[in-house]
């Protein structure tokens, strides 16, 4: 499992027809990254939002979601427990990592 620092977790329902996902801001070796994590296993997108503001060309912002998946899903589980997100599914506000401990 990757040793990362979680900054924030938020659930997004993705409109009325889209697939819901979690957005997770985290730091790995000094780089701030953003992950989009879907319910299905192996469905993790990781980007550097600073680099994405400059270019989205292939290879300029490539991160392996599988490397981070276990740590991200663990943070999401803590978020779900803290916010009871799966029972209510109404509050999609982000939660800072300090409140997840």
Secondary structure, 3 states (H helix, E strand, C coil): CCCCEEEEEEEECCCCCCCCEEEEEEEECCEEEEEEEECCCCCEEEECHHHHHHCCCCCCCCCCHHHHHHHHHHHHHHHHHHHCHHHHCCCCCCEEHHHHC
